[in-house]
Amino acid sequence: MNIGELCTRAVVTVRASDDIVKAAQLMREKNVGYMVVVEPRGAADVVPIGVLTDRDIVIAIVAREVDVRALRVDDVMTREPLTLSDNESLESALMDMRRRGVRRAPVVGDQGQLIGVASIDDLLSALAGTMRHVTWSIGQVEQALRHQAE
């Protein structure tokens, strides 16, 4: 199983030049706390250049008492985010996310184009499903061995 199969494909995106207030309103409207900052490449593709979280907004604006109307996404976003390859394994992605201390990461294709977003919750859910299958398989083997012993 790879990250491309597990990631959420419906991604809320913004541009670095977007107004931070409009970005925050979009977060509220879409009920998300994480957006990928993208720039266009080609006719249909976008590439991630950063991420913006509700926490970024609070820390950069509220905690510093900055005039929010003067800021763009570019002023607040996290630059050069961890990106995961769509063909990367679940285990590798978890290690990368742990190493960088992030709970979400943009997933990109082999040309760097945005494919989706992977979250720790998505990955743990997939692991839990795998563990259920392993547990069931072990139970089946144990049951077969008991029947053979009888």
N, C-alpha and C positions, 0 to 999 in steps of 0.2 A: 504494500500500500504506500502511495507517495502523497506528498503534500498537495499536489494538483487535484487529487481525488477528494481530499478532505477540506480544502479551503472553501470559504464563503465567496461566491462569485459576485454577489450583489454588493458592490463597494461604493461607499459614499466618498466622492472626491471633490477637491477644491484646487484652485490654482494659487500659486505663491502671491500673485498680485491681487487676489480677492481681498475685500474688506473683512477685517476680523469680526466685526459685528454680524455681517451676513453669514460668515462661516459658523459663528455660534448659533445663529438662528436656524441654519440648516441642520446643525447637530440636534437642536431641540425638535425641529420638525420631523427629522428622520429617526429620532430616539436613539442616537449613537453618541459615544464618547470618544470616538476615534475616526479620523478621516485621513485618507492618503492624499498628499499634495503631489500633483502630477503636472507634467508639461507634455504637450502634444508632440508626437513623432509620427510623421506620415499621415495618411488620410484617416486611418481608423484607430491607431494605437496611441496610448499614452504610457509614459514611463514615470515611476515614482521618483521624486526628488526629496521627499520629506514626509513627515507625518505630523498631524496636529491632534492633540488630545484636549479634552475638557480640562485636565490638570494643567497642561501647558498654558491655557488661557487664564486660569485662576492664578497661577504663580506669576506669570508675566505681567498680568494686568492688574488684578485685584490686589495682590500682595505688594505690588510696587506703586499702587495708586497712580497708574498711567492713564492718560486721556485715551480712552478706547477708540475714539473716532479717528485718531491720527495713525492707527496701526493697520498694517496689512498682515496677511497670513505669514508672509516671508519674515516678518519681525518676530514671530512667536514660534514658528514651527521647529521641530527637531529635524536637523539636516542629516543627510546620509544615513538613513535608517537601515537597520538590518533588513535585508530582503532574503527570501527563501526561494530556491529554484522549484518550479512545479514538479520536477522529477526527483527532488530530494526525498530521502526516506524520513519517516516519522521520527525515528530515533535521532537522526542527524539534526533535524529541525529543532527537536526538544533541547538538544545539547547547545545549539547555536543560540536559541532564545534564552536559555539559562545563563550562558556565558555573558550575553549582553544585558541580561536583567530586564527583558521585555516580555509582555504578556500577549502581544499581537505583532504580526509582521506582514508586510505586503509580500505576495507571492508573484513571481515573475516568470515569464516564458524564456525560451532560449535566446531571444533577441532583446531581453530586458523589458518587454512589454508587461503591463499590469494584467494579472490573471485573476487575482482575488486577494483575500486576507485570511491568514491562519491565526487562530487564537489558541492559547493554552487550553481553553475549555474544549475546543474542537478536537485537539490532539488527545487530551485525556479521555474524552468520550470514545474516540476510536480505540484507544488502548483498553478501555473498560470492555468494549465489545469484543476485542480480541481475547481478553482474559476470560470472558464468559464462555467463548468457544473452547478455549483451552481447558477450562474447568469441566465443561460438559464432556469433552473428549476423554479426559482423565476418568471421569465418572463412568463412561461407557466401557473403558478398558477394565476398570476395577470390577464392574458388574460382570463382564465376560469372564474374567478370571475367577470370580466367585462361582459362577455357573459351571466352569470347567472343574473346579475343585469338588463340587458336589457329587 
